[in-house]
Amino acid sequence: CQAPLPQEDSRNYLTLVEQYGDGLLVCGTGACAPTCWNVTQRRESPPWDGRGIAPFTPDSNTLVVVDGQDIYSTIKKSQQNGKIPRFRRVRGGGELYTSDTVMQNPQFVKATTLRHEEPHQDKIYYFFREDNPDKSPEAPRNISRVAQLCKEDRGGTSSLSASKWTTFLKATLICVDPVTKGNFNWLQDVFFVPAGDWRRSKVYGLFTNTWGSSAVCVYSFGDIDTVFRTSRLKGYNGPTPEVKPGQCVPSGQHTPSETFKIADSHPEVAARVEPLSPRRSPLFHNKHRYQKIGVHQVAAGDGQRYNVLYLATDKGSIHKVVELPDGVQNIVEIQVFPNKDPIQAMILDHARAVLYVGSGSRVLELPMDMCGAYRNNCHSCVLARDPYCGWANGSCLSLALSREVLQNLNLDSWQGSCQRGDVKEGAS
């Protein structure tokens, strides 16, 4: 940050609000002096140095993950740190960073931690795009990846590797239409859907291609874990050491230097992560250009739980897409911002069933049910097959208001249930 500062850099942009300890961790750019505060019961601590947790200027290519007392970040600690981005542990357990050679110009998308049965097996997964090492004309310019790290990684045993992650591995994410062989290789966003068994936890990946189309591919963490555990390393033909590259060692131990050297020079596994069985193909794809994805599970009137996807377009609208027994249906489009301002952020509040949607200038709260979009028309309400909404007492109602409603999620013979008097086209 050179003086005098540009006007946009001379403000404090809040970049992080996360639960931390018994309060909140709030961090911001601090007018080119990254700063954090601990806020507990509306009292804030004195400000402290936030370098490595908040950026110097607003920057979209950053990730911060707060997990208990641990903080992981891709943010530079110094403005003179050069151009090579790293994934760091900046708080808790000693600082570590990724080697400069394991990622090529990465664009970070999202990260999460995952608890296993044994604590020393707990993992960090992060998703990113990077330059494709294959420079042939027909190869895509970018490639989408998932990386793994062991949470209890203690760094290497030599002076050169003491501050480096020693359990880094990366794999390619595949999202290809089997009919057209169209490759959706540009990962835009991911959304994590947890399950009681970590292996069944899912990743909904939103991809685009060079022609402006989008696809959603769904992966399981069980499949991702299998790829990292069982695949050979790309380009490595030597003997496999006793502790395999990427393997988590028991608490308090270091990864053997021989294992680290192999993984550091061959960080990519040969096997690729494919979408969930049995289809091994996109959940759906279409000609819209989506930028953000969120997934919410809702219990419908039939007692079944349905996954509803919220997809933000590049034109400031949200598409609501539902996974139904007979396929995926795009049920409604809501124009959020009148000037088609792009949606830059979208957060789901599952407990209150609302969406928070942000543009460059404002944030709006939207109900997830959106039943008003069907204009109190029985056929519109029921034909939409929206698990949040149903027809009762002459209105299209949210199931939060009434469970005794008419719905059509399983294509039953409901048609006669909409009486002529129920059709109120255009009613508000």
Secondary structure, DSSP 8 states (H G I E B T S, - for coil): --SS--GGGGS--EEEEEEETTEEEEEE-TTTS-EEEEEETTEE---EE-BTTB-SS--SS--EEEETTEEEE---SSTTS-S----EEEESS--EE--TTS-SS-EEEEEEEE--SSGGG-EEEEEEEEE-S--STTS-SEEEEEEEEETT----SSTTTTTB-SS-EEEEB--B-TTT--B--EEEEEEEE--SSGGG-EEEEEEE-TTS-EEEEEEEHHHHHHHHHH--BTT--S---SS-TT----TT----HHHHHHHHH--BBSS-B---TTT-S-SEEESS-EEEEEEEEEE-TTS-EEEEEEEEETTSEEEEEEEETTEEEEEEEEE-STT-----EEEEETTTTEEEEE-SS-EEEEESS-GGGGTT-HHHHHHTT-TTEEEETTEEEETTT-S--B--TT--S-GGGS-GGG--TT--
